[in-house]
């Protein structure tokens, strides 16, 4: 599926309006939370957020911050 989405001003922010087809594909609706993650080659991935996703991401960020130097050495 390829969709072009138009950015629109919403108050002091900018928002995206998803067409019905995209909402149906993602199985989400008004009030649901979407998760945007970085993909390969600078693309972004959009998926429905799971209930414990925020907690898991915070834990991962804490580990990365704590072991930054170790992870940098392992990446060599």
PyMOL commands that set and color helices and strands:
alter all, ss='L'
color gray80, all
select helices_A, chain A and resi 20-26+40-42+53-66+68-74
alter helices_A, ss='H'
color red, helices_A
select strands_A, chain A and resi 7-10+13-16+34-38+44-48
alter strands_A, ss='S'
color yellow, strands_A
deselect
rebuild
show_as cartoon
